[in-house]
Every structure is written in structure tokens, then in C-alpha cells.
Amino acid sequence: MELVGGWHSGFVQSSSADPLASSPAAGTNVETCFSARNGPEIPRLGWCVLGVGYQSQTGARSIPWIYTEPRLRILGRVRPGQSNWEMGALLRFGVGSIPESSETPTVLAPVVYVARHIRNRQGAGWSLQASYSRARFKGFSRPWGTEENLIPQSNRLSLGVAGTSSPRLA
């Protein structure tokens, strides 16, 4: 299981820009994910099977998210019972829910990450990770009478920790 917290740049929660609105403020995010890593048949592929998160933004609605992330380790090698560094890429697919609204935002975000796995001889241990993503959002409403179709985007930096209990899942 992974626990992650981070910061995201502000983004307009609309499919149309409001010329009178000020620039949206940045916000924070917290999330947890149940993950599977380094399967025996495809050692470079990992997966955040199911993640849940909460994203806040000053002056805008907060959004709870459900997401999944296929992951590909590009650099680094897993050795049973040994610590290692890892760098890779993943793609986040998520669906959000805005309380008291009919809007259902979605997110698609390519992500790069670096992780340090600290293991004991049995393969159990901890992982520390940092990531950067550029998220694109859809599913926000567009004010009536506007024709512009804006795709909100946001930068995101996150730091996290994960605990592992088995060499197969580490």
C-alpha cells in the first residue's frame, strides 16, 4: 500500500475560460493506492490496482478521485533482498466526483517517477518515491452560451512512502 501527498498547480474547473475570473489557485492532494509490482512474467511492469485520492484547491471545489495507474520501470533492477533505485513512467486514469454537482471530471496524466526501495534480506521493507505529472482534465461543465472548449491542465509534484511485505510485491 502506498501513501502519497503533494501539490498541484491551479486549474480552471470549467470547459470554458471566464475572461473576468482571476487565475486559479494551487492546491494539495492526498491519496492511497493498493499496488502490485514486479510480477514474475513481466518484471518491469507494475500497477496501482486501485487508488483513492482527495484534491483541494483554494477558491474552487475539492474533488475526491478513484484512479488506476499502469507503471513501467525504465531504469533500475530489482534484486531479491537488496535495496535499489528505480525510475520509470506511468499513466494515470481517474474519475472524480464533485459533491453537490452533476459534473464527473476525468483525468489522464502521464507521470515520471523516481523511487528508492529499502529492503531487508527477506525482501520486505519501504519505498520512498517522488513524481511529476502533467494532468489533463475533462468532464467539467461549460457555461451556457460559450463555445470555447477548454481542456484544463495542471502540473503536479508528489512525495510518497510505501510498505512492502513480500519479494513478489516489492
C-alpha positions in Angstrom: 0.0 0.0 0.0 1.2 3.5 -0.9 0.5 6.8 0.9 1.2 9.9 -1.1 0.8 13.7 -0.6 1.6 16.6 -2.9 1.0 19.9 -4.6 -0.7 20.7 -7.8 -0.9 24.0 -9.8 -4.2 25.7 -10.1 -6.6 24.9 -13.0 -9.9 26.1 -14.1 -12.7 23.7 -13.2 -14.6 24.6 -16.4 -14.5 23.7 -20.1 -14.6 27.4 -20.9 -12.4 30.2 -19.7 -14.0 33.1 -17.9 -12.3 36.3 -19.0 -13.2 38.1 -15.7 -12.0 35.3 -13.4 -8.7 35.5 -11.7 -6.0 32.8 -12.2 -7.0 29.7 -10.2 -5.0 29.0 -7.0 -2.8 25.9 -6.5 -3.8 23.2 -4.1 -2.9 20.0 -2.3 -3.6 16.3 -2.8 -3.5 13.2 -0.6 -4.0 9.7 -1.8 -3.5 6.0 -1.1 -3.1 3.1 -3.6 -3.1 -0.7 -3.4 -0.2 -1.7 -5.7 1.3 -4.7 -7.3 4.9 -4.6 -8.6 7.4 -6.7 -10.5 5.3 -9.7 -11.5 7.3 -12.8 -12.4 6.2 -12.8 -16.1 6.7 -9.1 -16.7 9.3 -7.8 -14.3 9.4 -4.2 -15.5 5.6 -3.7 -15.2 3.8 -2.6 -12.0 0.3 -1.4 -11.3 -1.6 0.8 -8.9 -4.6 -1.5 -9.0 -6.9 0.8 -7.1 -6.2 4.3 -5.8 -8.4 6.8 -4.0 -7.4 10.5 -3.5 -8.6 13.9 -2.4 -7.6 17.1 -4.2 -8.3 20.5 -2.8 -7.8 23.9 -4.5 -8.3 27.3 -2.8 -11.3 29.1 -4.2 -12.6 26.0 -6.1 -14.4 22.8 -5.3 -12.5 19.8 -3.8 -12.6 16.6 -5.8 -12.4 13.0 -4.5 -10.8 10.7 -7.1 -10.7 7.0 -7.9 -7.9 6.0 -10.2 -5.6 3.3 -11.6 -2.0 3.5 -12.9 -0.1 1.1 -15.1 3.6 1.6 -14.4 6.8 0.8 -16.4 10.2 0.7 -14.7 12.7 2.2 -17.3 15.9 2.3 -15.1 16.8 0.2 -12.2 16.9 -3.5 -11.4 15.2 -5.5 -8.6 17.4 -7.9 -6.8 15.7 -10.1 -4.1 16.7 -8.9 -0.6 18.6 -5.9 -1.8 17.8 -2.2 -1.9 17.7 -0.4 -5.2 16.9 2.8 -7.1 14.2 2.9 -9.8 13.0 5.4 -12.4 10.0 5.0 -14.6 6.8 6.2 -16.2 3.2 5.6 -15.6 -0.2 6.7 -16.9 -2.9 7.8 -14.5 -6.6 7.2 -15.4 -9.1 8.7 -12.9 -12.7 9.6 -12.3 -13.7 12.3 -9.9 -16.8 13.3 -8.1 -17.8 16.8 -7.2 -20.2 16.9 -4.3 -23.5 18.7 -5.0 -22.8 18.8 -8.7 -23.7 16.6 -11.7 -20.2 17.0 -13.1 -18.0 13.9 -13.3 -14.5 15.0 -14.1 -11.9 12.6 -15.6 -8.1 12.8 -15.5 -5.5 11.5 -17.9 -1.9 12.2 -16.7 1.5 10.9 -17.9 3.8 10.7 -14.9 7.6 10.3 -14.4 8.8 8.9 -11.0 11.9 8.0 -9.1 11.9 5.6 -6.2 14.3 4.3 -3.6 13.4 0.8 -2.3 14.9 -0.2 1.0 14.6 -3.9 1.7 15.8 -6.5 4.3 17.1 -9.9 3.3 13.6 -11.4 3.1 12.5 -8.7 0.6 10.2 -6.7 2.9 10.8 -3.0 3.5 9.9 0.5 2.5 9.9 2.6 -0.7 10.2 6.3 -0.9 9.1 7.9 -4.1 8.8 11.3 -5.9 6.8 12.0 -9.1 5.9 14.8 -11.5 2.8 14.8 -13.8 1.0 17.0 -16.3 -2.7 16.2 -15.9 -5.4 16.9 -18.4 -9.0 17.1 -17.2 -12.3 16.6 -18.9 -15.9 16.4 -17.8 -16.3 19.9 -16.3 -19.3 21.9 -17.4 -19.2 24.8 -19.9 -21.3 27.9 -19.0 -24.3 28.2 -21.2 -23.7 30.3 -24.3 -20.0 29.8 -24.5 -18.4 28.0 -27.5 -14.8 27.6 -26.3 -13.8 24.1 -25.4 -11.0 24.4 -22.9 -9.2 21.4 -21.6 -8.0 22.3 -18.0 -4.4 21.2 -17.3 -2.3 21.1 -14.1 1.2 20.3 -13.0 1.6 18.1 -10.0 4.5 17.2 -7.7 4.0 14.3 -5.2 6.1 12.5 -2.5 5.1 9.2 -1.1 6.0 6.2 1.0 5.0 2.5 0.5 5.5 -0.6 2.7 6.2 -4.0 1.2 5.9 -7.4 2.8 6.9 -9.8 0.2 9.6 -10.0 -2.6 6.9 -10.6 -5.1 5.2 -7.4 -4.3 8.3 -5.3 -3.5 
